[in-house]
């Protein structure tokens, strides 16, 4: 688009400074919209994964594709998600062991299981 505009200007005459300013502003807006859309999409994807974890789906991870701030956030999210899954697993295993011990003690005290 920029190249086409410059070629047309050069065919007719030298571009006016106002024309170049408008072109730079237009080009900047297009770049801004592309960058904004890319960041917004990646952040929304991260938000979706966070909601999945809130629902108890601990296996959620985010793909890391770049080396920018959003990717750093995604990496930290993945580490947090792994730690949450590990902690939850340890808690449920500990609870199950405690319930098994309580059940066994209850049976022993009632005389159902010989001691």
N, C-alpha and C positions, 0 to 999 in steps of 0.2 A: 504494500500500500504506500509506504513511504517512498520507495524507489519510483513507483509509478507517478506519484505527485511531483517528485523532483524532475523526472524526465519531461513531464508536461510543462512545467515551469521553464525548463531550459530551452524547450522548443520555441516558446513564444518570446521569452525574455528572462532577465534575471528575476528570481523570486523576490517579492517584497518582504521586508523583515516581519511584518505582521502575519504574512502567510506562513512563514517558518515558525513563528511563535505558536500559531494556532495548531500547526502540524505537530509540534513538540508536545503541546498540551494534550492533543488527541491521542498521540502515541502513548504518552504517560498514563492516560486514563485506561487505555486498552490493557497495558501491562499491569496496572493496579487491579483491574477486574479479574484478570487471569490469576494473579498471585492470590488475591482474596478468595476466589473460588477454590483454589487448591488447598489453602489453609483451612477454610471453613469445612470443606469436605472431610479432611483428615481429622479435625477436631470433632466433628459430628460422629465420625466412625468411633473415635475413642469414647465419646459419651454413650454410644450404643453399647459398647463393651462394658462400661461401668454399670449400666442398667442391668445387663445380663448377670453380672456378679452380684448385684443387689438381690436378684431373684434366686441366688444360690447356685448359679452355674459357674463354678470356680475355675473351669478349664479355659476361660476366655483369655485370649492373647491378641495383641495388635501387631501386625506386620510392620517391621522397621525398614523403610525403603530409602531414606535420605540420611544426611548427617546434619540436621538442623535442630532447632529448638523443639519442634513438634515431635521429631524422632526421639529426642532425649526424653521428652515426656512419655512417649510410647514405651521406651525402654524401662523407665521407672514404673510405669503401669504394669508391665509384664513381671517385673521383679516383685511388686506388691501383690499381684495376683497369685504368683507362685507361693509367696509367704503366707497369704491368707488360706490358700488351699492346704498347705502343710499344717498350719495351725488348726484349721478346722478338722482335719483328719486326726491329728493328735488328740484334740478334745473329744471327738466322738469315740476314738479307741479307748481313751481313759474312762469315759463315761460308761462304755460297754463293760470294761473290766470291773468297774465299781458295781454296776448292776449285777454282774455275774457273781461277784463276791457276796453282795447283799442277798441274792437269791439263795446261794449255797448256805450262807449262815442261817437264813430263815428256815430252810429245809432241815438243817442240822438241829436247830433249836426246837423244831416241831417233831423231831424224831423220824422224819420221812427218810433221811439218809443216815445210814449208820456211820458214826464217827470214828 
